[in-house]
Amino acid sequence: MDRKIVIPGQLLSDKEKTAGPGTYVKDGKVYSLLYGIANVKNKVSVVPFSGKYYPSRKDFIIGTVIDVTPSNWIMETGSPYDGLLHVSEYPKRVDSSEMRGCMSIGDCVIVRVKDVSKSMKVELTMREPGTRVLTKGRIIDVAPAKVPRVIGHSGSMVSILKKESNCDVFVGKNGRIWINGRSGDMDHLAAAIEMIERESHISGLTDKVGRFLRNEPETVAESDADELIEEERSTLPAKEDNVTEETCRKVDALLDDEVDEA
């Protein structure tokens, strides 16, 4: 799969039928609608670098209780629209007088979006496996657009995060991530998640994150060393054959790493 950074209006394909999410068609050609990462396979799509979360039916999210009425918990969803959790959507029968004892203002809760009306009334439910009030751990916020990268292809990235950090991890579609474990493990995991958000555009990120969580040093392949030299040479004037001191230092460092590994 070909991945590259694109900007709005950039030509992506000459084939109109390949247009996917995050693109638009003009005069039979496909252009980027967003600033983000283009994925080119059978279809051309663009994943934005940033943007707000907009609730969709069946999304699992982490909401924060901001008000309690006689029949609803009102939750901030990380989007322009608050969510309503009706008392009937709580896992057990609750009287109005007991609602604040179950969930109060400021509580963070894993919920599922039950429905979204045309007027953007967001209905939530806790009658789904995995939904619950979060009483331990930490909440980390990332850009909602980076959530697919945190989850990874078929859950590959989030599996690495759980396995290598020894922490529980839940990734909400609204960009809120709950982690729970020992304090030091959570600190390390939080740094790994920051790395994913910061470097989401690079390839091989899952392996890099795994090495980071295992505290393994980064390795430079022989092909990378050749590429580094070629990049440095390309910056020299056309008629100059000398290699810069900076190149020498970089190559020496690479050779030293190879000796150490041997």
C-alpha positions as a printed NumPy array, in Angstrom:
array([[  0.   ,   0.   ,   0.   ],
       [  1.364,   3.404,  -1.005],
       [  1.164,   6.068,   1.74 ],
       [  2.122,   9.73 ,   1.43 ],
       [  1.382,  13.113,   2.959],
       [ -1.009,  15.173,   0.825],
       [ -2.618,  18.609,   0.955],
       [ -6.097,  19.79 ,  -0.132],
       [ -6.409,  20.003,  -3.904],
       [ -3.512,  17.622,  -4.622],
       [ -4.077,  15.235,  -7.53 ],
       [ -4.282,  11.639,  -6.325],
       [ -5.6  ,   9.632,  -9.267],
       [ -6.732,   9.92 , -12.872],
       [ -9.407,   7.254, -12.265],
       [-12.69 ,   8.626, -10.944],
       [-13.86 ,   5.207,  -9.712],
       [-11.005,   5.018,  -7.178],
       [-12.303,   7.987,  -5.141],
       [-12.751,   7.17 ,  -1.449],
       [-13.255,   8.998,   1.877],
       [-11.406,  12.304,   2.197],
       [-11.297,  12.931,  -1.566],
       [-13.345,  14.714,  -4.222],
       [-13.729,  14.328,  -7.984],
       [-13.334,  17.084, -10.554],
       [-13.241,  16.586, -14.332],
       [-12.889,  12.852, -13.865],
       [ -9.843,  13.114, -11.588],
       [ -9.507,  12.451,  -7.857],
       [ -8.126,  15.14 ,  -5.536],
       [ -7.438,  15.311,  -1.825],
       [-10.075,  17.052,   0.252],
       [ -7.908,  17.098,   3.38 ],
       [ -4.424,  17.59 ,   4.749],
       [ -3.366,  14.127,   5.855],
       [ -2.131,  10.7  ,   4.793],
       [ -3.238,   9.271,   1.446],
       [ -3.748,   5.515,   1.257],
       [ -3.62 ,   4.212,  -2.283],
       [ -4.751,   0.65 ,  -2.844],
       [ -7.907,  -0.37 ,  -4.726],
       [ -9.452,   2.895,  -3.544],
       [ -7.821,   6.228,  -2.781],
       [ -8.621,   7.688,   0.644],
       [ -7.164,  10.392,   2.883],
       [ -6.945,  10.136,   6.671],
       [ -6.818,  13.661,   8.157],
       [ -4.061,  14.747,  10.547],
       [ -6.599,  16.599,  12.685],
       [-10.293,  17.233,  13.048],
       [-13.166,  16.962,  15.518],
       [-14.945,  13.763,  16.438],
       [-18.499,  13.409,  15.143],
       [-20.555,  10.671,  16.833],
       [-21.685,   7.731,  14.749],
       [-24.015,   4.886,  15.643],
       [-22.276,   1.922,  17.346],
       [-19.131,   3.904,  18.251],
       [-17.563,   3.021,  21.597],
       [-16.404,   6.226,  23.269],
       [-15.342,   7.595,  26.65 ],
       [-17.769,  10.239,  27.88 ],
       [-17.651,  12.541,  30.893],
       [-20.771,  13.192,  32.964],
       [-21.527,  16.931,  32.998],
       [-25.081,  16.935,  34.37 ],
       [-27.676,  14.636,  35.92 ],
       [-31.402,  15.17 ,  35.307],
       [-34.318,  13.122,  36.72 ],
       [-34.122,  10.736,  33.763],
       [-30.787,  11.278,  31.96 ],
       [-27.08 ,  11.508,  32.5  ],
       [-25.76 ,  14.171,  30.126],
       [-22.253,  13.449,  28.86 ],
       [-19.596,  15.461,  27.101],
       [-18.466,  13.316,  24.179],
       [-15.419,  15.167,  22.871],
       [-17.532,  16.409,  19.968],
       [-19.695,  19.484,  19.344],
       [-22.679,  17.432,  20.595],
       [-23.423,  16.193,  24.116],
       [-24.746,  12.682,  24.603],
       [-27.805,  11.541,  26.572],
       [-27.76 ,   8.327,  28.583],
       [-31.338,   7.6  ,  29.596],
       [-31.806,   5.852,  32.92 ],
       [-33.313,   2.879,  31.044],
       [-29.967,   2.394,  29.229],
       [-28.089,   1.858,  32.514],
       [-27.122,  -1.82 ,  33.094],
       [-29.541,  -2.221,  36.01 ],
       [-32.776,  -0.639,  37.201],
       [-32.136,   2.703,  38.906],
       [-34.574,   5.118,  40.506],
       [-34.167,   8.823,  39.875],
       [-33.084,   9.386,  43.454],
       [-30.233,   6.883,  43.014],
       [-28.804,   8.242,  39.765],
       [-26.116,  10.461,  41.295],
       [-24.954,   7.537,  43.4  ],
       [-24.353,   5.484,  40.248],
       [-22.661,   8.19 ,  38.185],
       [-21.963,  11.746,  39.205],
       [-20.614,  14.873,  37.514],
       [-17.001,  14.386,  36.488],
       [-17.152,  10.592,  36.173],
       [-15.6  ,   9.109,  33.025],
       [-17.578,   6.292,  31.425],
       [-17.144,   3.861,  28.542],
       [-20.416,   4.051,  26.604],
       [-21.68 ,   3.133,  23.164],
       [-23.512,   5.446,  20.779],
       [-26.964,   3.925,  20.408],
       [-28.299,   6.348,  17.832],
       [-27.692,   9.759,  16.256],
       [-30.673,  11.672,  14.862],
       [-30.617,  14.009,  11.89 ],
       [-30.667,  16.915,  14.336],
       [-27.56 ,  15.369,  16.022],
       [-29.308,  14.187,  19.19 ],
       [-26.823,  11.627,  20.466],
       [-28.306,   8.728,  22.44 ],
       [-25.942,   6.57 ,  24.489],
       [-26.203,   3.141,  26.103],
       [-24.424,   1.098,  28.741],
       [-26.299,  -2.1  ,  27.909],
       [-23.318,  -3.431,  25.951],
       [-20.406,  -5.665,  27.033],
       [-17.387,  -3.594,  28.09 ],
       [-19.279,  -0.411,  29.002],
       [-18.609,   0.747,  32.57 ],
       [-17.651,   3.601,  34.865],
       [-13.875,   4.119,  34.995],
       [-12.755,   4.336,  38.607],
       [ -9.02 ,   3.645,  38.149],
       [ -6.259,   4.418,  35.669],
       [ -5.712,   7.447,  33.447],
       [ -7.341,   9.072,  30.438],
       [ -5.086,  10.183,  27.578],
       [ -6.408,  12.437,  24.817],
       [ -5.244,  12.109,  21.213],
       [ -6.564,  13.669,  18.019],
       [ -9.59 ,  11.602,  16.902],
       [ -8.02 ,  11.344,  13.451],
       [ -5.113,   9.391,  15.006],
       [ -7.345,   6.724,  16.585],
       [ -7.025,   4.283,  13.635],
       [ -3.222,   4.514,  13.976],
       [ -3.388,   3.793,  17.711],
       [ -5.573,   0.749,  17.019],
       [ -3.544,  -0.403,  14.02 ],
       [ -4.431,  -2.791,  11.197],
       [ -6.679,  -5.515,  12.655],
       [ -5.795,  -4.239,  16.132],
       [ -2.055,  -4.824,  15.709],
       [ -0.884,  -1.622,  17.405],
       [ -3.201,  -1.766,  20.419],
       [ -2.225,  -5.42 ,  20.922],
       [  1.437,  -4.392,  21.143],
       [  0.542,  -1.612,  23.586],
       [ -1.258,  -4.03 ,  25.894],
       [  1.273,  -6.846,  25.68 ],
       [  4.483,  -4.848,  26.067],
       [  3.232,  -2.402,  28.717],
       [  1.403,  -4.906,  30.963],
       [ -1.481,  -2.417,  31.095],
       [ -5.163,  -2.512,  30.245],
       [ -5.957,  -0.261,  27.28 ],
       [ -9.253,   0.938,  25.813],
       [ -9.29 ,   3.243,  22.785],
       [-12.425,   5.318,  22.315],
       [-13.425,   6.484,  18.867],
       [-13.566,  10.058,  20.21 ],
       [ -9.804,  10.125,  20.837],
       [ -9.884,   9.297,  24.539],
       [ -7.74 ,   6.392,  25.647],
       [ -8.056,   4.724,  29.052],
       [ -4.99 ,   2.971,  30.456],
       [ -4.618,   1.125,  33.754],
       [ -1.625,  -0.549,  35.364],
       [  1.32 ,   0.187,  37.607],
       [  2.329,   3.844,  37.703],
       [  5.692,   3.343,  35.954],
       [  4.131,   1.137,  33.277],
       [  1.454,   3.762,  32.603],
       [  4.117,   6.465,  32.277],
       [  5.967,   4.371,  29.683],
       [  2.746,   3.528,  27.846],
       [  1.685,   7.193,  27.777],
       [  5.031,   8.074,  26.162],
       [  4.478,   5.345,  23.54 ],
       [  1.015,   6.715,  22.713],
       [  2.492,  10.201,  22.343],
       [  5.026,   8.713,  19.915],
       [  2.234,   7.169,  17.849],
       [  0.387,  10.478,  17.649],
       [  3.568,  12.381,  16.788],
       [  4.898,   9.908,  14.206],
       [  1.656,   8.476,  12.832],
       [  2.726,   9.265,   9.265],
       [  5.809,   7.009,   9.215],
       [  5.942,   3.372,   8.132],
       [  7.174,   0.616,  10.443],
       [  5.713,   2.411,  13.446],
       [  4.293,  -0.719,  15.108],
       [  7.748,  -2.31 ,  15.305],
       [  9.258,   0.945,  16.534],
       [  6.689,   1.263,  19.313],
       [  7.283,  -2.362,  20.316],
       [ 11.025,  -1.746,  20.629],
       [ 10.377,   1.422,  22.616],
       [  8.15 ,  -0.387,  25.108],
       [ 10.731,  -3.186,  25.435],
       [ 13.459,  -0.562,  25.98 ],
       [ 15.386,  -1.908,  22.991],
       [ 17.762,   0.46 ,  21.15 ],
       [ 16.794,   1.591,  17.691],
       [ 18.717,  -0.188,  14.952],
       [ 19.809,   1.2  ,  11.598],
       [ 19.759,  -1.243,   8.711],
       [ 22.589,  -1.368,   6.192],
       [ 20.243,  -0.043,   3.528],
       [ 19.459,   2.901,   5.806],
       [ 23.175,   3.659,   6.087],
       [ 23.515,   3.696,   2.29 ],
       [ 20.465,   5.942,   2.016],
       [ 21.89 ,   8.295,   4.637],
       [ 25.119,   8.652,   2.662],
       [ 23.245,   9.247,  -0.588],
       [ 21.07 ,  11.903,   1.045],
       [ 24.133,  13.693,   2.354],
       [ 25.864,  13.52 ,  -1.04 ],
       [ 22.812,  14.938,  -2.762],
       [ 23.197,  18.134,  -0.729],
       [ 26.72 ,  18.775,  -2.061],
       [ 27.457,  21.019,  -5.071],
       [ 27.516,  19.088,  -8.336],
       [ 31.299,  19.381,  -8.868],
       [ 32.353,  18.72 ,  -5.297],
       [ 33.512,  15.2  ,  -4.492],
       [ 34.418,  15.749,  -0.836],
       [ 32.189,  14.235,   1.847],
       [ 31.225,  16.579,   4.673],
       [ 32.434,  16.097,   8.231],
       [ 28.849,  15.522,   9.283],
       [ 28.593,  12.568,   6.884],
       [ 31.814,  11.11 ,   8.276],
       [ 30.498,  11.318,  11.799],
       [ 27.208,   9.656,  10.802],
       [ 28.936,   6.846,   8.887],
       [ 31.438,   6.293,  11.718],
       [ 28.534,   5.988,  14.143],
       [ 26.836,   3.436,  11.91 ],
       [ 30.054,   1.408,  11.59 ],
       [ 30.565,   1.536,  15.359],
       [ 27.043,   0.169,  15.852],
       [ 27.824,  -2.705,  13.483],
       [ 31.036,  -3.528,  15.414],
       [ 29.194,  -3.444,  18.717],
       [ 26.488,  -5.759,  17.377],
       [ 29.126,  -8.159,  16.072]])
